[in-house]
């Protein structure tokens, strides 16, 4: 597929198609694109402004179950109701899954346009997925006054350039381990706001070619937003029809007790999966209870004991209380807390101070209070110094 063409929809004009042929971007109507494409293979990217890309962890491993559970796992992060959204799921290994969400009506309109023009893409996925992924880094493509940003294996979005001063700080807060940015521009890139990536290592690179975008899509399997082609859609519909017909014949021919047995087996399998998920959630919530007999009863007993003070407060609450005490007493006047995270017995706090001297005073105060403060990072900004500290109880 070395001559594969990369095409992209345009959120601002549904009739427009942008396509990358080799290293050159073109724009035109569907008919113009079809004439330029000929019989070559092609991939369609849905405008990044129309797709929400998410990464999530689910208490299941098989893709079929994940597809049923994913919409409810990410519902609170969506700006549209579930019944109006199309949710695509791709496995990332273990319990990790990538999710792409777009408006169902927009996909149906796209399906109709492709059918009307006879154009059959080999893949329909989200625009940011065609940029290379780098560990602890972003890939940013500037084109036509827009910025396409890939922030992770299954993360990214598209924004107007004038919105970046507000968007980039939010992205950096969501991805605190980001260290470098690969910045790519086309001839129609537009001006990037100054000082946008201060504190990060910025590498300038040429705009990716169609071949390089294809490599990026093959780096990690992208979520599929639409059936790969019109012929594939026809095959799927035909397969569904024959499957339904075969199922009807099977029901008519096979004895009722056999069907009942199969149904019972399926229910038992589902019950085992739910029980395993409940035990896993219980063990994560109450790690001190090693023998799980009845999660519901044991959880109620543990919560009752916790309310009565019969068991020790979790280390997280101890650390948080100690930090709050020293912060309120000595640090609140010149120090602001920007974020708190707790992982494996370690409390990480993000603070902002006017200068490095005040930051050192904060670290010394926390260390002196027995919190074993360890500096993870410190970055100078226009508003002062933003730092991440790791706290743990002194042994």
NULO-167326 format. One record per residue (C-alpha): residue number from 1; x negated, y, z. Coordinates in Angstrom, 3 decimals. Example, Ala and Ser with C-alpha at 12.3 -4.5 7.8 and 13.67 -1.06 7.14 Angstrom:
2
+-----+----------+----------+----------+
|   k |       xx |       yy |       zz |
+-----+----------+----------+----------+
|   1 |  -12.300 |   -4.500 |    7.800 |
|   2 |  -13.670 |   -1.060 |    7.140 |
+-----+----------+----------+----------+
//
This chain:
395
+-----+----------+----------+----------+
|   k |       xx |       yy |       zz |
+-----+----------+----------+----------+
|   1 |    0.000 |    0.000 |    0.000 |
|   2 |   -2.892 |    2.350 |   -0.751 |
|   3 |   -0.651 |    4.440 |   -3.055 |
|   4 |    2.123 |    4.738 |   -0.474 |
|   5 |    3.847 |    8.122 |   -0.407 |
|   6 |    4.846 |    9.691 |    2.914 |
|   7 |    8.105 |   11.690 |    2.826 |
|   8 |    9.748 |   13.733 |    5.558 |
|   9 |   13.261 |   15.090 |    6.050 |
|  10 |   13.784 |   18.759 |    6.914 |
|  11 |   16.005 |   19.656 |    9.867 |
|  12 |   16.556 |   23.137 |    8.432 |
|  13 |   17.723 |   21.902 |    5.000 |
|  14 |   19.308 |   18.453 |    4.660 |
|  15 |   18.885 |   18.492 |    0.866 |
|  16 |   15.134 |   19.150 |    1.013 |
|  17 |   12.421 |   16.500 |    1.024 |
|  18 |    8.747 |   17.150 |    1.834 |
|  19 |    6.347 |   14.499 |    0.593 |
|  20 |    2.643 |   13.828 |    0.934 |
|  21 |    1.101 |   12.324 |   -2.185 |
|  22 |   -2.548 |   11.559 |   -1.424 |
|  23 |   -3.726 |   14.734 |    0.321 |
|  24 |   -1.196 |   17.198 |   -1.158 |
|  25 |    2.163 |   18.212 |    0.304 |
|  26 |    5.106 |   18.894 |   -2.038 |
|  27 |    8.687 |   20.045 |   -1.411 |
|  28 |   11.827 |   19.625 |   -3.473 |
|  29 |   15.220 |   17.977 |   -3.809 |
|  30 |   15.888 |   14.252 |   -3.537 |
|  31 |   16.054 |   14.037 |   -7.338 |
|  32 |   12.713 |   15.818 |   -7.718 |
|  33 |   11.168 |   13.529 |   -5.140 |
|  34 |   12.576 |   10.461 |   -6.895 |
|  35 |   11.070 |   11.563 |  -10.203 |
|  36 |    7.656 |   12.161 |   -8.617 |
|  37 |    7.798 |    8.878 |   -6.665 |
|  38 |    8.458 |    6.524 |   -9.559 |
|  39 |    8.196 |    2.896 |   -8.469 |
|  40 |    5.614 |    3.412 |   -5.736 |
|  41 |    6.275 |    2.306 |   -2.118 |
|  42 |    7.140 |    5.059 |    0.343 |
|  43 |    7.861 |    5.721 |    4.006 |
|  44 |   10.425 |    8.210 |    5.285 |
|  45 |    9.766 |   10.222 |    8.456 |
|  46 |   12.738 |   11.773 |   10.232 |
|  47 |   12.025 |   15.413 |   11.147 |
|  48 |   10.442 |   15.382 |   14.619 |
|  49 |   12.872 |   18.058 |   15.834 |
|  50 |   15.746 |   15.572 |   15.360 |
|  51 |   14.251 |   12.641 |   17.317 |
|  52 |   13.611 |   12.163 |   21.032 |
|  53 |   10.668 |    9.846 |   21.703 |
|  54 |   10.395 |    8.199 |   25.125 |
|  55 |    8.401 |    5.518 |   26.887 |
|  56 |   10.027 |    3.436 |   29.633 |
|  57 |    9.529 |    0.299 |   31.708 |
|  58 |   12.434 |   -2.140 |   32.002 |
|  59 |   12.906 |   -5.194 |   34.280 |
|  60 |   13.037 |   -7.430 |   31.177 |
|  61 |   10.516 |   -8.677 |   28.629 |
|  62 |   12.516 |   -9.841 |   25.622 |
|  63 |   13.385 |   -7.220 |   23.001 |
|  64 |   17.011 |   -8.287 |   22.578 |
|  65 |   17.826 |   -7.654 |   26.254 |
|  66 |   15.783 |   -4.439 |   26.239 |
|  67 |   17.860 |   -3.095 |   23.345 |
|  68 |   21.006 |   -3.553 |   25.430 |
|  69 |   19.502 |   -2.049 |   28.589 |
|  70 |   17.456 |    0.836 |   27.112 |
|  71 |   20.328 |    3.262 |   26.373 |
|  72 |   21.437 |    3.215 |   30.008 |
|  73 |   17.838 |    3.491 |   31.283 |
|  74 |   17.235 |    6.770 |   29.393 |
|  75 |   20.765 |    8.210 |   29.417 |
|  76 |   19.894 |   10.969 |   31.913 |
|  77 |   17.016 |   12.179 |   29.686 |
|  78 |   19.246 |   12.686 |   26.630 |
|  79 |   20.946 |   15.895 |   25.565 |
|  80 |   23.813 |   14.037 |   23.900 |
|  81 |   26.322 |   11.382 |   25.015 |
|  82 |   25.358 |    7.767 |   24.408 |
|  83 |   28.273 |    7.089 |   22.085 |
|  84 |   26.965 |    9.800 |   19.730 |
|  85 |   23.354 |    8.577 |   19.810 |
|  86 |   21.450 |    5.890 |   17.953 |
|  87 |   18.831 |    4.247 |   20.191 |
|  88 |   15.950 |    2.310 |   18.649 |
|  89 |   13.638 |    0.172 |   20.834 |
|  90 |   10.180 |   -1.265 |   20.119 |
|  91 |    8.193 |   -3.584 |   22.426 |
|  92 |    4.878 |   -2.264 |   23.792 |
|  93 |    3.865 |   -5.363 |   25.767 |
|  94 |    5.048 |   -6.745 |   29.080 |
|  95 |    7.859 |   -4.618 |   30.503 |
|  96 |    6.890 |   -1.505 |   28.513 |
|  97 |    9.059 |   -0.319 |   25.624 |
|  98 |    9.072 |    2.622 |   23.231 |
|  99 |   12.390 |    4.314 |   22.536 |
| 100 |   13.502 |    6.688 |   19.756 |
| 101 |   16.865 |    8.462 |   19.956 |
| 102 |   18.628 |   10.522 |   17.280 |
| 103 |   22.170 |   11.571 |   16.443 |
| 104 |   24.193 |    8.724 |   14.959 |
| 105 |   25.995 |   11.123 |   12.591 |
| 106 |   22.674 |   12.367 |   11.204 |
| 107 |   21.502 |    8.822 |   10.491 |
| 108 |   24.753 |    7.964 |    8.749 |
| 109 |   24.438 |   11.082 |    6.585 |
| 110 |   20.871 |   10.090 |    5.726 |
| 111 |   21.996 |    6.549 |    4.868 |
| 112 |   24.615 |    7.991 |    2.501 |
| 113 |   22.080 |   10.278 |    0.765 |
| 114 |   19.669 |    7.389 |    0.232 |
| 115 |   22.430 |    5.191 |   -1.163 |
| 116 |   23.595 |    7.970 |   -3.509 |
| 117 |   20.103 |    8.544 |   -4.933 |
| 118 |   19.082 |    4.872 |   -5.026 |
| 119 |   15.917 |    5.657 |   -3.052 |
| 120 |   14.763 |    2.756 |   -0.869 |
| 121 |   12.096 |    3.506 |    1.763 |
| 122 |   10.001 |    0.692 |    3.230 |
| 123 |   10.285 |    2.247 |    6.706 |
| 124 |   12.272 |    5.027 |    8.396 |
| 125 |   10.730 |    6.269 |   11.642 |
| 126 |    9.989 |    9.461 |   13.604 |
| 127 |    7.607 |   12.108 |   12.214 |
| 128 |    5.193 |   12.273 |   15.231 |
| 129 |    4.476 |    8.524 |   14.891 |
| 130 |    2.542 |    9.248 |   11.656 |
| 131 |   -0.164 |   11.153 |   13.573 |
| 132 |   -3.089 |    9.244 |   15.136 |
| 133 |   -2.857 |    8.326 |   18.823 |
| 134 |   -5.848 |    9.014 |   21.094 |
| 135 |   -6.129 |    7.986 |   24.743 |
| 136 |   -5.722 |   11.023 |   27.051 |
| 137 |   -5.311 |   13.279 |   24.026 |
| 138 |   -2.814 |   14.861 |   21.651 |
| 139 |   -2.739 |   15.020 |   17.870 |
| 140 |   -1.256 |   18.290 |   16.564 |
| 141 |   -0.390 |   18.955 |   12.905 |
| 142 |    0.446 |   22.540 |   11.920 |
| 143 |    2.597 |   22.826 |    8.784 |
| 144 |    5.090 |   25.440 |    7.535 |
| 145 |    5.159 |   27.355 |   10.815 |
| 146 |    5.895 |   24.178 |   12.790 |
| 147 |    3.787 |   21.996 |   15.074 |
| 148 |    4.191 |   18.211 |   15.104 |
| 149 |    2.677 |   16.886 |   18.352 |
| 150 |    1.963 |   13.260 |   19.270 |
| 151 |    1.428 |   12.951 |   23.023 |
| 152 |    1.273 |    9.176 |   23.509 |
| 153 |    1.788 |    5.751 |   21.983 |
| 154 |    5.512 |    6.507 |   21.751 |
| 155 |    5.596 |   10.198 |   22.658 |
| 156 |    5.848 |   13.349 |   20.626 |
| 157 |    8.064 |   16.075 |   19.196 |
| 158 |    8.163 |   19.012 |   16.764 |
| 159 |    8.452 |   22.702 |   17.658 |
| 160 |    8.268 |   26.129 |   15.969 |
| 161 |    4.877 |   27.781 |   16.533 |
| 162 |    6.401 |   30.714 |   18.422 |
| 163 |    7.908 |   28.278 |   20.968 |
| 164 |    4.558 |   26.671 |   21.845 |
| 165 |    3.545 |   29.131 |   24.630 |
| 166 |    6.567 |   27.900 |   26.573 |
| 167 |    6.463 |   24.247 |   25.448 |
| 168 |    2.753 |   23.392 |   25.835 |
| 169 |    2.585 |   24.107 |   29.620 |
| 170 |    5.586 |   21.814 |   30.092 |
| 171 |    3.892 |   19.075 |   28.062 |
| 172 |    0.667 |   19.477 |   30.067 |
| 173 |    2.646 |   19.131 |   33.296 |
| 174 |    4.280 |   15.948 |   31.954 |
| 175 |    0.883 |   14.594 |   30.806 |
| 176 |   -1.609 |   15.754 |   33.487 |
| 177 |   -4.337 |   13.366 |   32.242 |
| 178 |   -4.553 |   15.111 |   28.846 |
| 179 |   -8.170 |   16.106 |   28.177 |
| 180 |   -8.495 |   16.820 |   24.459 |
| 181 |   -6.531 |   17.968 |   21.413 |
| 182 |   -7.096 |   17.105 |   17.750 |
| 183 |   -5.848 |   20.109 |   15.773 |
| 184 |   -5.020 |   19.630 |   12.083 |
| 185 |   -3.732 |   22.257 |    9.627 |
| 186 |   -2.236 |   22.254 |    6.159 |
| 187 |   -2.512 |   25.194 |    3.760 |
| 188 |    0.884 |   26.433 |    5.013 |
| 189 |    0.090 |   25.970 |    8.702 |
| 190 |    0.855 |   29.413 |   10.084 |
| 191 |   -0.872 |   31.244 |   12.941 |
| 192 |   -1.319 |   29.383 |   16.237 |
| 193 |   -0.723 |   31.471 |   19.420 |
| 194 |   -4.022 |   32.371 |   21.113 |
| 195 |   -5.213 |   30.588 |   24.261 |
| 196 |   -2.678 |   27.811 |   23.873 |
| 197 |   -5.011 |   24.932 |   24.758 |
| 198 |   -7.358 |   26.700 |   27.194 |
| 199 |   -9.005 |   24.170 |   29.503 |
| 200 |   -8.740 |   21.342 |   26.981 |
| 201 |  -11.347 |   20.128 |   24.515 |
| 202 |  -10.089 |   21.127 |   21.042 |
| 203 |  -11.380 |   19.356 |   17.937 |
| 204 |  -10.573 |   20.807 |   14.505 |
| 205 |   -9.848 |   18.170 |   11.839 |
| 206 |   -8.555 |   18.145 |    8.263 |
| 207 |   -4.844 |   17.535 |    7.718 |
| 208 |   -4.244 |   13.771 |    7.435 |
| 209 |   -3.802 |   12.185 |    4.025 |
| 210 |   -0.978 |    9.784 |    3.196 |
| 211 |   -3.405 |    6.890 |    3.689 |
| 212 |   -4.416 |    8.185 |    7.151 |
| 213 |   -0.770 |    8.611 |    8.156 |
| 214 |   -0.116 |    5.037 |    7.057 |
| 215 |   -3.040 |    3.890 |    9.241 |
| 216 |   -1.526 |    5.782 |   12.209 |
| 217 |    1.830 |    4.069 |   11.663 |
| 218 |    0.087 |    0.703 |   11.651 |
| 219 |   -1.929 |    1.518 |   14.805 |
| 220 |    1.131 |    0.900 |   17.020 |
| 221 |    4.412 |   -0.458 |   15.663 |
| 222 |    6.771 |    2.531 |   15.347 |
| 223 |   10.470 |    2.418 |   16.269 |
| 224 |   12.645 |    1.730 |   13.209 |
| 225 |   15.448 |    4.286 |   12.943 |
| 226 |   17.194 |    2.864 |    9.880 |
| 227 |   17.180 |   -0.367 |    7.898 |
| 228 |   14.037 |   -0.329 |    5.767 |
| 229 |   15.873 |   -0.195 |    2.432 |
| 230 |   19.288 |   -0.316 |    0.810 |
| 231 |   18.675 |   -3.910 |   -0.291 |
| 232 |   17.679 |   -4.845 |    3.247 |
| 233 |   20.914 |   -3.325 |    4.506 |
| 234 |   22.893 |   -5.352 |    1.988 |
| 235 |   21.105 |   -8.534 |    3.085 |
| 236 |   21.842 |   -7.781 |    6.739 |
| 237 |   25.527 |   -7.190 |    6.030 |
| 238 |   25.737 |  -10.403 |    3.959 |
| 239 |   23.942 |  -12.348 |    6.670 |
| 240 |   26.363 |  -11.025 |    9.290 |
| 241 |   29.356 |  -12.042 |    7.134 |
| 242 |   28.060 |  -15.587 |    6.610 |
| 243 |   27.152 |  -15.858 |   10.299 |
| 244 |   30.703 |  -14.902 |   11.278 |
| 245 |   32.148 |  -17.404 |    8.794 |
| 246 |   29.851 |  -20.170 |   10.064 |
| 247 |   30.777 |  -19.361 |   13.674 |
| 248 |   34.483 |  -19.670 |   12.847 |
| 249 |   33.923 |  -23.078 |   11.227 |
| 250 |   31.823 |  -24.205 |   14.201 |
| 251 |   34.532 |  -23.222 |   16.673 |
| 252 |   37.076 |  -25.183 |   14.634 |
| 253 |   34.905 |  -28.309 |   14.443 |
| 254 |   33.127 |  -28.506 |   17.784 |
| 255 |   35.009 |  -29.779 |   20.837 |
| 256 |   36.117 |  -27.252 |   23.428 |
| 257 |   34.117 |  -28.864 |   26.300 |
| 258 |   30.876 |  -28.360 |   24.332 |
| 259 |   31.622 |  -24.663 |   23.847 |
| 260 |   32.468 |  -24.361 |   27.525 |
| 261 |   29.170 |  -25.982 |   28.472 |
| 262 |   27.224 |  -23.605 |   26.242 |
| 263 |   29.023 |  -20.651 |   27.781 |
| 264 |   28.193 |  -21.847 |   31.282 |
| 265 |   24.536 |  -22.282 |   30.345 |
| 266 |   24.407 |  -18.740 |   28.979 |
| 267 |   25.984 |  -17.356 |   32.148 |
| 268 |   23.532 |  -19.296 |   34.317 |
| 269 |   20.625 |  -17.925 |   32.289 |
| 270 |   21.947 |  -14.372 |   32.681 |
| 271 |   22.446 |  -14.919 |   36.409 |
| 272 |   18.830 |  -16.106 |   36.776 |
| 273 |   17.592 |  -13.006 |   34.960 |
| 274 |   19.667 |  -10.711 |   37.159 |
| 275 |   18.543 |  -12.531 |   40.308 |
| 276 |   14.900 |  -12.225 |   39.266 |
| 277 |   15.370 |   -8.502 |   38.590 |
| 278 |   17.044 |   -8.027 |   41.991 |
| 279 |   14.224 |   -9.859 |   43.797 |
| 280 |   11.604 |   -7.791 |   41.939 |
| 281 |   13.352 |   -4.539 |   42.864 |
| 282 |   13.732 |   -5.715 |   46.484 |
| 283 |   10.042 |   -6.670 |   46.723 |
| 284 |    9.017 |   -3.271 |   45.340 |
| 285 |   11.222 |   -1.469 |   47.880 |
| 286 |   10.295 |   -3.658 |   50.878 |
| 287 |    6.773 |   -5.041 |   50.280 |
| 288 |    6.411 |   -6.076 |   53.938 |
| 289 |    9.157 |   -8.710 |   53.539 |
| 290 |    7.408 |  -11.606 |   51.810 |
| 291 |   10.123 |  -14.279 |   52.051 |
| 292 |   13.215 |  -13.219 |   50.128 |
| 293 |   16.313 |  -15.319 |   50.871 |
| 294 |   19.252 |  -12.960 |   50.370 |
| 295 |   18.103 |   -9.569 |   49.000 |
| 296 |   21.362 |   -7.793 |   49.790 |
| 297 |   21.540 |   -8.915 |   53.429 |
| 298 |   17.795 |   -8.430 |   54.000 |
| 299 |   17.916 |   -4.955 |   52.455 |
| 300 |   20.770 |   -3.953 |   54.769 |
| 301 |   18.832 |   -5.312 |   57.761 |
| 302 |   15.661 |   -3.492 |   56.738 |
| 303 |   17.516 |   -0.196 |   56.224 |
| 304 |   19.272 |   -0.563 |   59.569 |
| 305 |   15.938 |   -1.208 |   61.286 |
| 306 |   14.377 |    1.773 |   59.519 |
| 307 |   17.191 |    4.075 |   60.635 |
| 308 |   16.820 |    2.810 |   64.205 |
| 309 |   13.065 |    3.364 |   64.156 |
| 310 |   12.393 |   -0.329 |   64.648 |
| 311 |    9.874 |   -0.503 |   61.823 |
| 312 |    7.067 |    1.804 |   60.829 |
| 313 |    7.690 |    4.760 |   58.550 |
| 314 |    6.323 |    4.062 |   55.026 |
| 315 |    2.804 |    5.503 |   54.532 |
| 316 |    4.173 |    7.900 |   51.905 |
| 317 |    6.324 |    9.681 |   54.496 |
| 318 |    3.412 |    9.841 |   56.958 |
| 319 |    1.112 |   11.390 |   54.357 |
| 320 |    3.781 |   13.804 |   53.159 |
| 321 |    4.596 |   14.895 |   56.713 |
| 322 |    0.908 |   15.443 |   57.544 |
| 323 |    0.385 |   17.445 |   54.351 |
| 324 |    3.515 |   19.549 |   54.958 |
| 325 |    2.399 |   20.334 |   58.500 |
| 326 |   -1.070 |   21.600 |   57.569 |
| 327 |    0.298 |   23.372 |   54.469 |
| 328 |    2.994 |   25.273 |   56.358 |
| 329 |    0.593 |   26.192 |   59.163 |
| 330 |   -2.548 |   27.264 |   57.309 |
| 331 |   -2.115 |   27.285 |   53.519 |
| 332 |    1.341 |   28.409 |   52.417 |
| 333 |    0.499 |   32.120 |   52.195 |
| 334 |   -2.056 |   31.842 |   49.340 |
| 335 |   -1.432 |   28.365 |   47.968 |
| 336 |    1.432 |   27.033 |   45.826 |
| 337 |    2.293 |   23.356 |   45.365 |
| 338 |    2.918 |   22.468 |   41.692 |
| 339 |    3.474 |   18.722 |   41.938 |
| 340 |    3.315 |   15.640 |   44.180 |
| 341 |    2.874 |   11.982 |   43.197 |
| 342 |    2.432 |    8.831 |   45.295 |
| 343 |    0.864 |    5.626 |   43.916 |
| 344 |   -0.553 |    2.616 |   45.819 |
| 345 |   -0.922 |    4.346 |   49.164 |
| 346 |   -2.489 |    7.510 |   47.695 |
| 347 |   -0.795 |   10.929 |   47.633 |
| 348 |   -1.823 |   13.214 |   44.755 |
| 349 |   -0.911 |   16.898 |   44.979 |
| 350 |   -1.301 |   19.618 |   42.386 |
| 351 |   -1.921 |   23.058 |   43.906 |
| 352 |   -2.546 |   26.583 |   42.606 |
| 353 |   -4.840 |   29.000 |   44.453 |
| 354 |   -6.057 |   32.524 |   43.622 |
| 355 |   -9.713 |   31.445 |   43.260 |
| 356 |  -12.241 |   28.660 |   43.846 |
| 357 |  -13.091 |   29.904 |   47.317 |
| 358 |   -9.489 |   29.525 |   48.430 |
| 359 |   -9.344 |   26.099 |   46.784 |
| 360 |  -12.367 |   24.980 |   48.818 |
| 361 |  -10.658 |   26.294 |   51.972 |
| 362 |   -7.582 |   24.199 |   51.109 |
| 363 |   -9.687 |   21.073 |   50.603 |
| 364 |  -11.609 |   21.662 |   53.856 |
| 365 |   -8.381 |   22.223 |   55.828 |
| 366 |   -6.808 |   19.013 |   54.498 |
| 367 |  -10.016 |   17.060 |   55.062 |
| 368 |  -10.253 |   18.387 |   58.606 |
| 369 |   -6.686 |   17.273 |   59.263 |
| 370 |   -7.703 |   13.662 |   58.577 |
| 371 |   -6.248 |   13.444 |   55.077 |
| 372 |   -9.526 |   12.562 |   53.352 |
| 373 |   -9.005 |   15.184 |   50.588 |
| 374 |  -10.789 |   14.315 |   47.326 |
| 375 |  -10.964 |   16.782 |   44.417 |
| 376 |   -9.862 |   15.117 |   41.137 |
| 377 |   -9.873 |   18.153 |   38.836 |
| 378 |   -9.872 |   21.940 |   38.879 |
| 379 |   -9.006 |   24.290 |   36.028 |
| 380 |   -9.150 |   28.091 |   35.855 |
| 381 |   -6.064 |   29.811 |   34.425 |
| 382 |   -4.855 |   33.396 |   34.079 |
| 383 |   -2.925 |   32.973 |   37.356 |
| 384 |   -5.794 |   31.461 |   39.365 |
| 385 |   -7.079 |   27.921 |   39.797 |
| 386 |   -4.959 |   24.775 |   39.345 |
| 387 |   -6.381 |   21.650 |   40.996 |
| 388 |   -5.419 |   18.035 |   41.699 |
| 389 |   -6.294 |   16.602 |   45.123 |
| 390 |   -6.068 |   12.998 |   46.255 |
| 391 |   -5.061 |   12.460 |   49.900 |
| 392 |   -5.099 |    9.319 |   51.992 |
| 393 |   -5.030 |    8.547 |   55.722 |
| 394 |   -8.470 |    8.489 |   57.241 |
| 395 |   -9.495 |    4.935 |   58.189 |
+-----+----------+----------+----------+
//
